[in-house]
Amino acid sequence: MGSSAPPAPHTPTSEPAQQPNAGRPDSGTGAEPKPDDSDVRIRSALADVNVSRETLGVWPDPAHAGDLPPIAAEARRAVSVSNMTGGRAFPRPAQRRVICVANQKGGVGKTTTTVNIAAALAMHGCRVLVIDLDPQGNASTGLSIDHHAGTPSIYDVLIEGATIDEVAVPVEAIANLWCAPATIDLAGAEIELVSVVARESRLARAINDFSGEVDYILVDCPPSLGLLTLNALVAAEEVLIPIQCEYYALEGLGQLIRNVDLVRAHLNDRIRVSTILLTMYDGRTRLADQVAAEVRKHFGDLVLEAVVPRSVRVSEAPGYGQSVMTYDPGSRGATSYFDAAREIAGRSTKAGSDA
């Protein structure tokens, strides 16, 4: 990543951390592993979830912070978001976490979630790489990264054999954050990959060869279940699914879960759905409460406590080439993404202690 790339990892004094997809079984062989508890819960929920006008749940206040009054809690969180240097750092994972942000349904906040979670993690002590795998390049735009045709991009990694080190560039506004951009060339990548050997593992190999020392790699997927998303699922260990708080929230989720199962059975036995984030929550509507309550009821602790409200500031930020974390750190959208990022970082600590 040029002179601004994160340094290569130091030689560890203890047993080296296992690479994200080490030991992945060959794509054509191997018995199907037993689905983990999270996937069982998700498939069960899809079968019986019912968001009706008669079903009303109570959604916990997303601004909850101890015994502080709501205004004081919001103020404290706003200060935490904007205090990029003096605030308490998030815990860093023991080994690199590769998280695929995916949902077959478009317009649920995938890219917005990727950009703002990445920004929040980087602003609070973690080193983060965003891989923009969507041909629209919206994550690149949101991080103010040049992605016109011909720019070195993730297309060159998938098709031309370039390395991520060669295409990733630092995000100027936020230290510890890098982006491997997408260009319009990526729109034809799925067709070009058809004749490539091991086409579904191109991104996984590139990530395994990446020499940068980062704590998180967040992969922003396109709103489809084609070869680009498949590459992300093969490369990642975790799937983060944003779900909008609207009636059709679970539309397409079943097919995504089935694809995760297939990938785990044949290509990447480490992949799992680890996180669900509720987005576009509108507290003025009864339906938003119903959807949020039903999702939490059926998916349990997979769902983050933080919810992301509908926010004008979140929508405005990409137009200025920024995340909402830098565009308006005190806004409800920024504090909500800060809370979500803090939960995700905290889960890495819990996972490490449970291992």
C-alpha positions, -999 to 999 in steps of 0.1 A, spaced: 0 0 0 29 23 -7 46 43 19 14 48 39 7 11 42 5 -5 76 37 -21 86 43 -59 82 36 -78 113 64 -83 138 77 -118 145 55 -131 173 70 -144 205 43 -170 209 24 -193 186 14 -173 154 -22 -165 149 -39 -188 125 -48 -173 92 -86 -166 88 -93 -195 64 -64 -219 72 -74 -255 69 -103 -247 46 -115 -280 30 -112 -285 -8 -143 -272 -27 -152 -306 -40 -148 -329 -10 -155 -331 27 -185 -339 47 -209 -311 54 -202 -297 89 -230 -294 114 -246 -259 113 -237 -238 142 -264 -226 167 -266 -191 151 -276 -205 117 -301 -229 133 -318 -201 150 -319 -180 119 -334 -206 97 -360 -214 125 -368 -178 128 -374 -174 90 -400 -202 92 -421 -186 119 -414 -149 121 -446 -129 120 -445 -91 120 -482 -83 121 -500 -52 132 -513 -72 162 -477 -79 173 -462 -51 193 -429 -53 211 -411 -29 233 -378 -18 218 -352 -8 243 -339 27 243 -308 28 220 -294 57 240 -293 37 273 -261 43 292 -263 34 328 -284 55 351 -277 88 332 -307 109 319 -311 104 282 -298 138 273 -267 133 294 -262 98 279 -264 112 244 -239 139 252 -214 115 267 -216 93 236 -212 123 213 -180 133 231 -168 97 229 -174 96 191 -157 129 184 -127 124 208 -105 106 182 -73 108 203 -81 111 240 -110 87 243 -108 52 255 -97 28 227 -117 -2 217 -102 -36 225 -82 -50 196 -87 -86 186 -60 -112 192 -59 -120 155 -73 -103 124 -110 -104 119 -124 -106 83 -160 -96 83 -183 -97 52 -211 -72 53 -238 -88 32 -275 -88 24 -292 -99 -8 -318 -72 -4 -306 -37 -15 -312 -5 3 -307 -19 38 -276 1 47 -248 -23 38 -224 3 25 -233 29 51 -228 3 78 -194 -8 64 -181 27 61 -192 39 95 -183 8 115 -149 9 98 -145 46 107 -156 41 143 -132 13 148 -103 32 133 -110 63 153 -108 43 185 -75 25 182 -81 -3 157 -64 -7 123 -90 -13 96 -90 -21 59 -122 -17 38 -125 -38 7 -151 -23 -17 -165 -53 -36 -196 -34 -50 -191 -22 -86 -210 10 -77 -181 20 -56 -202 37 -29 -179 26 0 -150 42 -19 -170 74 -24 -180 75 13 -143 73 22 -133 99 -4 -112 75 -23 -106 80 -60 -122 52 -80 -125 63 -116 -119 38 -144 -83 27 -145 -76 34 -109 -57 4 -92 -86 -14 -75 -100 -46 -62 -107 -56 -98 -70 -58 -105 -67 -81 -75 -94 -105 -86 -87 -105 -124 -51 -93 -129 -34 -109 -99 -24 -77 -82 -19 -77 -45 -41 -58 -20 -9 -41 -8 -6 -26 -43 -42 -12 -45 -51 -2 -10 -48 35 -1 -50 54 32 -81 73 40 -69 109 46 -95 120 71 -91 90 94 -58 75 107 -55 37 108 -81 33 80 -73 20 44 -95 12 14 -91 -11 -15 -115 7 -39 -139 -6 -65 -141 8 -100 -167 3 -127 -144 -24 -142 -157 -46 -114 -191 -48 -131 -177 -72 -156 -156 -92 -132 -182 -119 -126 -182 -128 -163 -144 -127 -165 -141 -149 -135 -162 -177 -150 -133 -193 -168 -108 -187 -140 -96 -217 -120 -107 -215 -83 -126 -183 -92 -144 -184 -58 -111 -182 -38 -94 -153 -55 -102 -128 -27 -94 -153 0 -59 -159 -14 -53 -122 -18 -63 -115 18 -41 -144 31 -12 -128 11 -19 -93 24 11 -81 45 -5 -52 62 -9 -54 100 -46 -47 105 -71 -57 131 -102 -58 109 -110 -63 72 -145 -53 63 -158 -64 29 -187 -44 14 -206 -68 -8 -230 -60 -37 -267 -66 -33 -266 -100 -50 -255 -135 -44 -231 -138 -74 -194 -146 -77 -184 -113 -60 -204 -121 -28 -192 -157 -30 -156 -145 -30 -163 -125 1 -180 -154 19 -151 -177 11 -126 -151 24 -144 -141 56 -148 -156 90 -179 -136 99 -210 -123 82 -226 -90 94 -261 -86 82 -278 -52 83 -316 -55 85 -338 -25 80 -367 -20 104 -394 -23 78 -420 -49 69 -398 -67 42 -368 -68 66 -362 -105 61 -368 -106 24 -339 -125 8 -323 -134 41 -332 -171 38 -312 -175 5 -282 -157 21 -283 -181 50 -285 -211 27 -255 -197 7 -235 -193 40 -243 -230 48 -231 -241 13 -199 -221 16 -192 -235 50 -199 -271 38 -176 -269 7 -153 -239 7 -148 -222 41 -156 -241 73 -149 -211 94 -177 -188 81 -206 -180 103 -232 -153 108 -219 -134 138 -238 -101 138 -272 -86 129 -276 -48 130 -309 -31 128 -309 -1 106 -333 27 95 -352 25 127 -380 51 129 -392 54 164 -423 74 153 -438 43 137 -454 13 154 -442 -10 126 -405 -2 133 -411 -13 169 -428 -45 158 -400 -54 134 -372 -46 159 -389 -66 186 -395 -97 163 -360 -97 150 -346 -95 185 -370 -122 197 -360 -147 171 -323 -140 166 -314 -133 202 -278 -123 210 -268 -122 173 -286 -88 172 -266 -59 185 -282 -38 212 -274 -7 192 -299 3 165 -292 28 137 -321 53 133 -331 70 101 -309 101 99 -306 129 75 -270 134 85 -261 97 77 -277 102 42 -258 135 37 -223 124 47 -214 104 15 -222 135 -6 -192 152 11 -170 121 8 -172 114 45 -186 90 70 -211 104 94 -184 98 121 -165 127 108 -193 146 91 -213 151 122 -199 132 152 -226 144 175 -255 132 154 -277 103 164 -265 83 134 -228 87 145 -234 78 181 -254 47 170 -227 35 147 -202 42 175 -222 20 199 -225 -7 172 -187 -7 166 -180 -8 203 -202 -39 206 -185 -56 177 -151 -49 192 -162 -62 225 -174 -94 210 -139 -101 198 -127 -100 234 -155 -123 245 -148 -147 216 -111 -148 226 -120 -156 262 -143 -184 252 -118 -200 229 
